[in-house]
Amino acid sequence: QRDKCCYVCYTTKDLEEHHCFEGSANRELSEKWGMKVWLCAHHHRDSRYGVHFNKDFERSLKETAQRIFEVRFPDEDFVEIFGQNYIDEELEKERIKEWNKTHKKKKSGWSRYR
């Protein structure tokens, strides 16, 4: 994250640093590899919306962090370093299938004249 603002709502008030991967070992790895985001107190600690209480939000951040890691460090093995794969392969296949449906190339009228 480049800007110091909440990753979710972009506020610059009451910011707290969130390590994407918890536990003492993974927290250190998050620090080492830069797998951290800024969150406002609401999105960090709130019992309804905060990442520490909202499992879907937490999972989404971990998946995004893994994807960013794999782009930034293509020669490193994320699963070997962090001990787990956070990308849901079945969900990924469905997302690709949906994307392909909505972005399918349509035949142009010009093709019949070629």
MODELLER restraints for C-alpha pairs under 7 A, 6 or more apart:
rsr = mdl.restraints
at = mdl.atoms
rsr.add(forms.Gaussian(group=physical.xy_distance, feature=features.Distance(at['CA:1:A'], at['CA:37:A']), mean=6.03, stdev=0.5))
rsr.add(forms.Gaussian(group=physical.xy_distance, feature=features.Distance(at['CA:4:A'], at['CA:12:A']), mean=6.81, stdev=0.5))
rsr.add(forms.Gaussian(group=physical.xy_distance, feature=features.Distance(at['CA:4:A'], at['CA:38:A']), mean=6.43, stdev=0.5))
rsr.add(forms.Gaussian(group=physical.xy_distance, feature=features.Distance(at['CA:5:A'], at['CA:11:A']), mean=5.41, stdev=0.5))
rsr.add(forms.Gaussian(group=physical.xy_distance, feature=features.Distance(at['CA:5:A'], at['CA:12:A']), mean=4.61, stdev=0.5))
rsr.add(forms.Gaussian(group=physical.xy_distance, feature=features.Distance(at['CA:5:A'], at['CA:38:A']), mean=6.01, stdev=0.5))
rsr.add(forms.Gaussian(group=physical.xy_distance, feature=features.Distance(at['CA:6:A'], at['CA:12:A']), mean=6.37, stdev=0.5))
rsr.add(forms.Gaussian(group=physical.xy_distance, feature=features.Distance(at['CA:6:A'], at['CA:15:A']), mean=6.65, stdev=0.5))
rsr.add(forms.Gaussian(group=physical.xy_distance, feature=features.Distance(at['CA:6:A'], at['CA:38:A']), mean=5.11, stdev=0.5))
rsr.add(forms.Gaussian(group=physical.xy_distance, feature=features.Distance(at['CA:6:A'], at['CA:39:A']), mean=4.24, stdev=0.5))
rsr.add(forms.Gaussian(group=physical.xy_distance, feature=features.Distance(at['CA:6:A'], at['CA:40:A']), mean=5.24, stdev=0.5))
rsr.add(forms.Gaussian(group=physical.xy_distance, feature=features.Distance(at['CA:7:A'], at['CA:37:A']), mean=6.41, stdev=0.5))
rsr.add(forms.Gaussian(group=physical.xy_distance, feature=features.Distance(at['CA:7:A'], at['CA:38:A']), mean=5.80, stdev=0.5))
rsr.add(forms.Gaussian(group=physical.xy_distance, feature=features.Distance(at['CA:7:A'], at['CA:39:A']), mean=5.68, stdev=0.5))
rsr.add(forms.Gaussian(group=physical.xy_distance, feature=features.Distance(at['CA:11:A'], at['CA:40:A']), mean=6.99, stdev=0.5))
rsr.add(forms.Gaussian(group=physical.xy_distance, feature=features.Distance(at['CA:13:A'], at['CA:40:A']), mean=6.59, stdev=0.5))
rsr.add(forms.Gaussian(group=physical.xy_distance, feature=features.Distance(at['CA:14:A'], at['CA:40:A']), mean=5.29, stdev=0.5))
rsr.add(forms.Gaussian(group=physical.xy_distance, feature=features.Distance(at['CA:14:A'], at['CA:41:A']), mean=5.74, stdev=0.5))
rsr.add(forms.Gaussian(group=physical.xy_distance, feature=features.Distance(at['CA:15:A'], at['CA:38:A']), mean=6.17, stdev=0.5))
rsr.add(forms.Gaussian(group=physical.xy_distance, feature=features.Distance(at['CA:15:A'], at['CA:39:A']), mean=5.50, stdev=0.5))
rsr.add(forms.Gaussian(group=physical.xy_distance, feature=features.Distance(at['CA:15:A'], at['CA:40:A']), mean=4.32, stdev=0.5))
rsr.add(forms.Gaussian(group=physical.xy_distance, feature=features.Distance(at['CA:15:A'], at['CA:41:A']), mean=6.16, stdev=0.5))
rsr.add(forms.Gaussian(group=physical.xy_distance, feature=features.Distance(at['CA:16:A'], at['CA:38:A']), mean=5.67, stdev=0.5))
rsr.add(forms.Gaussian(group=physical.xy_distance, feature=features.Distance(at['CA:16:A'], at['CA:39:A']), mean=5.37, stdev=0.5))
rsr.add(forms.Gaussian(group=physical.xy_distance, feature=features.Distance(at['CA:16:A'], at['CA:40:A']), mean=5.90, stdev=0.5))
rsr.add(forms.Gaussian(group=physical.xy_distance, feature=features.Distance(at['CA:16:A'], at['CA:41:A']), mean=6.38, stdev=0.5))
rsr.add(forms.Gaussian(group=physical.xy_distance, feature=features.Distance(at['CA:17:A'], at['CA:36:A']), mean=6.72, stdev=0.5))
rsr.add(forms.Gaussian(group=physical.xy_distance, feature=features.Distance(at['CA:17:A'], at['CA:37:A']), mean=5.93, stdev=0.5))
rsr.add(forms.Gaussian(group=physical.xy_distance, feature=features.Distance(at['CA:17:A'], at['CA:38:A']), mean=4.72, stdev=0.5))
rsr.add(forms.Gaussian(group=physical.xy_distance, feature=features.Distance(at['CA:17:A'], at['CA:39:A']), mean=6.29, stdev=0.5))
rsr.add(forms.Gaussian(group=physical.xy_distance, feature=features.Distance(at['CA:18:A'], at['CA:36:A']), mean=5.47, stdev=0.5))
rsr.add(forms.Gaussian(group=physical.xy_distance, feature=features.Distance(at['CA:18:A'], at['CA:37:A']), mean=5.33, stdev=0.5))
rsr.add(forms.Gaussian(group=physical.xy_distance, feature=features.Distance(at['CA:18:A'], at['CA:38:A']), mean=6.00, stdev=0.5))
rsr.add(forms.Gaussian(group=physical.xy_distance, feature=features.Distance(at['CA:18:A'], at['CA:39:A']), mean=6.61, stdev=0.5))
rsr.add(forms.Gaussian(group=physical.xy_distance, feature=features.Distance(at['CA:19:A'], at['CA:27:A']), mean=6.05, stdev=0.5))
rsr.add(forms.Gaussian(group=physical.xy_distance, feature=features.Distance(at['CA:19:A'], at['CA:30:A']), mean=5.79, stdev=0.5))
rsr.add(forms.Gaussian(group=physical.xy_distance, feature=features.Distance(at['CA:19:A'], at['CA:35:A']), mean=6.27, stdev=0.5))
rsr.add(forms.Gaussian(group=physical.xy_distance, feature=features.Distance(at['CA:19:A'], at['CA:36:A']), mean=4.50, stdev=0.5))
rsr.add(forms.Gaussian(group=physical.xy_distance, feature=features.Distance(at['CA:19:A'], at['CA:37:A']), mean=6.74, stdev=0.5))
rsr.add(forms.Gaussian(group=physical.xy_distance, feature=features.Distance(at['CA:20:A'], at['CA:30:A']), mean=6.48, stdev=0.5))
rsr.add(forms.Gaussian(group=physical.xy_distance, feature=features.Distance(at['CA:20:A'], at['CA:35:A']), mean=5.75, stdev=0.5))
rsr.add(forms.Gaussian(group=physical.xy_distance, feature=features.Distance(at['CA:20:A'], at['CA:36:A']), mean=5.48, stdev=0.5))
rsr.add(forms.Gaussian(group=physical.xy_distance, feature=features.Distance(at['CA:20:A'], at['CA:61:A']), mean=6.59, stdev=0.5))
rsr.add(forms.Gaussian(group=physical.xy_distance, feature=features.Distance(at['CA:20:A'], at['CA:62:A']), mean=5.81, stdev=0.5))
rsr.add(forms.Gaussian(group=physical.xy_distance, feature=features.Distance(at['CA:20:A'], at['CA:65:A']), mean=6.93, stdev=0.5))
rsr.add(forms.Gaussian(group=physical.xy_distance, feature=features.Distance(at['CA:21:A'], at['CA:27:A']), mean=5.72, stdev=0.5))
rsr.add(forms.Gaussian(group=physical.xy_distance, feature=features.Distance(at['CA:21:A'], at['CA:30:A']), mean=6.04, stdev=0.5))
rsr.add(forms.Gaussian(group=physical.xy_distance, feature=features.Distance(at['CA:21:A'], at['CA:62:A']), mean=6.91, stdev=0.5))
rsr.add(forms.Gaussian(group=physical.xy_distance, feature=features.Distance(at['CA:26:A'], at['CA:82:A']), mean=6.51, stdev=0.5))
rsr.add(forms.Gaussian(group=physical.xy_distance, feature=features.Distance(at['CA:30:A'], at['CA:36:A']), mean=6.34, stdev=0.5))
rsr.add(forms.Gaussian(group=physical.xy_distance, feature=features.Distance(at['CA:35:A'], at['CA:65:A']), mean=6.13, stdev=0.5))
rsr.add(forms.Gaussian(group=physical.xy_distance, feature=features.Distance(at['CA:42:A'], at['CA:49:A']), mean=6.84, stdev=0.5))
rsr.add(forms.Gaussian(group=physical.xy_distance, feature=features.Distance(at['CA:42:A'], at['CA:50:A']), mean=6.00, stdev=0.5))
rsr.add(forms.Gaussian(group=physical.xy_distance, feature=features.Distance(at['CA:43:A'], at['CA:49:A']), mean=5.63, stdev=0.5))
rsr.add(forms.Gaussian(group=physical.xy_distance, feature=features.Distance(at['CA:43:A'], at['CA:50:A']), mean=4.10, stdev=0.5))
rsr.add(forms.Gaussian(group=physical.xy_distance, feature=features.Distance(at['CA:43:A'], at['CA:51:A']), mean=6.12, stdev=0.5))
rsr.add(forms.Gaussian(group=physical.xy_distance, feature=features.Distance(at['CA:44:A'], at['CA:50:A']), mean=4.35, stdev=0.5))
rsr.add(forms.Gaussian(group=physical.xy_distance, feature=features.Distance(at['CA:44:A'], at['CA:51:A']), mean=5.21, stdev=0.5))
rsr.add(forms.Gaussian(group=physical.xy_distance, feature=features.Distance(at['CA:44:A'], at['CA:52:A']), mean=6.50, stdev=0.5))
rsr.add(forms.Gaussian(group=physical.xy_distance, feature=features.Distance(at['CA:45:A'], at['CA:51:A']), mean=6.77, stdev=0.5))
rsr.add(forms.Gaussian(group=physical.xy_distance, feature=features.Distance(at['CA:45:A'], at['CA:52:A']), mean=6.18, stdev=0.5))
rsr.add(forms.Gaussian(group=physical.xy_distance, feature=features.Distance(at['CA:47:A'], at['CA:53:A']), mean=5.63, stdev=0.5))
rsr.add(forms.Gaussian(group=physical.xy_distance, feature=features.Distance(at['CA:48:A'], at['CA:54:A']), mean=6.72, stdev=0.5))
rsr.add(forms.Gaussian(group=physical.xy_distance, feature=features.Distance(at['CA:51:A'], at['CA:57:A']), mean=5.70, stdev=0.5))
rsr.add(forms.Gaussian(group=physical.xy_distance, feature=features.Distance(at['CA:51:A'], at['CA:58:A']), mean=5.13, stdev=0.5))
rsr.add(forms.Gaussian(group=physical.xy_distance, feature=features.Distance(at['CA:52:A'], at['CA:58:A']), mean=6.93, stdev=0.5))
rsr.add(forms.Gaussian(group=physical.xy_distance, feature=features.Distance(at['CA:62:A'], at['CA:86:A']), mean=6.25, stdev=0.5))
rsr.add(forms.Gaussian(group=physical.xy_distance, feature=features.Distance(at['CA:63:A'], at['CA:86:A']), mean=5.04, stdev=0.5))
rsr.add(forms.Gaussian(group=physical.xy_distance, feature=features.Distance(at['CA:63:A'], at['CA:87:A']), mean=5.36, stdev=0.5))
rsr.add(forms.Gaussian(group=physical.xy_distance, feature=features.Distance(at['CA:66:A'], at['CA:86:A']), mean=6.88, stdev=0.5))
rsr.add(forms.Gaussian(group=physical.xy_distance, feature=features.Distance(at['CA:70:A'], at['CA:78:A']), mean=6.86, stdev=0.5))
rsr.add(forms.Gaussian(group=physical.xy_distance, feature=features.Distance(at['CA:79:A'], at['CA:85:A']), mean=5.53, stdev=0.5))
